[in-house]
């Protein structure tokens, strides 16, 4: 069965530049390539084909792909992370930074994230392009299976945008998300929760309500230290 637009799938992939991986769903590949991140969650990801959940070049290649068949696609910058825009490379005097910048330092300036690519006299050259802008990419991917269960689709959207696995219940049109303690301090969750809500509504027209459920449990009292018998005085 060939994959069509709008279908939810479980996808495995590895993206590379000149044979060197920069992103992967495989923990083994990440460790072997020196790009392993302890905070990342590895394993096949759930996406909806044709919805921009992956870069355009890979998204387009998924349409018509077979299930369980490993494929490779070359992706141009225009269908990857965009061309490298020279207008996004700007010079700043050292006094614009809290600390003296060095080449490779990632900084936030003018509400944008960039990296220092050169030092010229008392000025730092900062590149605000995506690190992979202008690069030719290659993706090796496998559509592992088609996802049909609505709860799995919803959990896939939550993980895709928040990077978390969150327990949910779906009954009588109501989706209840059981949020872990402290999640509201998570910047990624704060930024993407609105998108997650919209994506869950798109999963099924039978979803009429989404509830965020937070539970706080009373801390356990500290364990009492065992009493020690005093030794008699001599």
N, C-alpha and C positions, 0 to 999 in steps of 0.2 A: 504493500500500500504506500503510495507516494504522499508526502506531507503537503497540506494545503494551508493557505493563509487563514489565520484565526484559530488554528488548532493549537491546543496546549501540548507541549512535549517535554520530555526529560532529556536534557542535552549535556553531552560531555565535549569538551574542546580544549585545545592548547593553541595559543597564539604565539607566534615567533617572528623574529626579524633575523634574516640570514641564518636561520637554523638555531637561533638562541631564544628559548622561551622567555616571554615577559608576563604571561598570564595563563593560568590553567585551572581546570576543575579537579585535576588529579593531585592528591597530596604527594604521591610517590614522585611524579614529575617535578613538582615544586621543590622538593627536597634535593633531588638529583641536580636541579638547575640552579640551586642557590637562591631561589626566590620564595622559599617557604615563609609564611607569615602565621605565627601562632594564633593571631586574632581572626584569621580567615576561616571560613567553613568550606571544606572541600567536598567534592562529590558532584554528581550530575545535578544541574540546576533546572528548575521548572520555568519555562517562558511561554509566551503566546507568540507564535510565528506571525511576522508582519506587523508587530506592534512596537517596534523600536526598543525591545528589551535587550538587544545586542546591537553592535554596530551595523550600519546598513549593508556593507558588503557580505557579512556573515548571515544576516537576516535574509537577504535575497537568496543566498545559496541554500537555505533550508527548504524553500519551496520546491517541491518535486523530489526531495531527498528520500532515500529508502530508509526503513527502520533497521538498525543494527549494522549498517554499512558505513565503514570509515571513509570519509571523503576529505579532500584538501581543496581549499580555495585561496587564490591570491586576491588581496584587497588593496586597491589604490588609496592614496591619501584622501581623495575626495569621498570615498565610501568607507573611510576608516575614521581617523581622528582629525581630519581636515588638513589642508595645506599649511605650511609654515608661513605665517603672516609677519613680515618684517615690521609692520606697524605695531605689533604686540611686543616688540623689544624696545625697552626704554632705559635711559640713563638717569641715575639719581646720585646726588652728592652724598658723601659719607654721612653728613650731618642729618640726613633723612632717616637714618637707621639708629636703633638703640645701641647696637654693638657694631663694631667694624666688620663689614661683610667680607666674606671670602668666596672664591669660586666654588659653586656647588651648594651654597647655602640656600635653603628654601625660605622664602619670606612672604609676608602678606603686605601689600602696598596698594593704595587706592582701591581697597575692597576686593582685590584680586590676589590669587596665589601665583607666585612665580619663582624662578630659580636664578641665582646670580651666575652668569655665564662668562663674564670677563671683568677685569679691573683695569681701568684706564686712568692713570693719575690718581686723583681723589674722587673718582666717580665709579659707580658700579653699574654694569650693564645687566639688566634684569629681563629675562625672557618669560612672558606670560602665556605663551602658547602651551597647549597640552604637550607633555614630554614626548608623545609619539606623533605629534603633528608633522606632516611631510614625509612620514615613513611608509615604505611598502611593507605590508604585513602578509603573513601566511597563517591560515587557520586549518588545523586538522580537527575534524569534528565527527561525532557520531550521534545520531538521534537514537537514544536508547529505547524509548517507547512513547506512545501517545498517552497522555494523562486524561482520564475521563471523570474521575471522582472530583466533585466540586470542592470538598474540604482540602484535598491535596492541591488543587489549583490555588485556593486561597492561601494556604500555607506557603506555597511556592512564591506567590506575590509578596507576602510578608518577608520571606527570607531574601528575595531578590533586592528589595529596596531598603530593608532595615539591617540585613546581615544577621538576623536573629531567627531562632526557631521559637514560635509562640503557640501555646496550646489554644485551640479554638473549638467551639461547639456551634453546630448549625442545625437549627430545628424551627419549624413553623415560620420560616422566612427571617428569623433573627440569627445573626452571627454574633456570638459572644467571644471576645478575645480576652484571655486571662493573662494580664500583663505582669511580668516579673517585677519585684520591688526595685525601685531606683531607675526604671526605664526612662522616666521623664527628664533625667539628667543626661541621657544619651543624645548627643547632638545629631547623630544620624537619624535616630527615631524622630526627634523633634522636627527635622527638616522634611522627612518623607512620609509622615503619618497621613497627611492629607491625600497624597498620591496613593497610598496603600488603600485608603477608604474607597477612592474612586475605582481602583483596580478590582477590589472585591465586589463592588456593585456590578462591574462589567462581567464578572465570572458567571453570574446567573441572574436572570430577570426575577427569580423568585426571592432574591434577597431584598427585604423591605426595611431592615433595621440592622445597624451595627453598634454593638455595645462594647466599650472598653471597661473591663472589670479589674480593679486593683484590690488586692487582699493584703492586709497588714496583720501579722501575727505578733502576739505579745512575746517579747524576748524571754528566753528561759532564764530563771534566776541562776546566779553563779553557784556552782557546787560548793557545799560546805567543806572546809578543810577538816580532815580527821583530827580529833583531839589526841594529844600526846601526853602520856603520863609523866609527871615530874619525878625525877629521880630523888630518892630520900637523901637528905644531907648526911654526910659522914659524921 
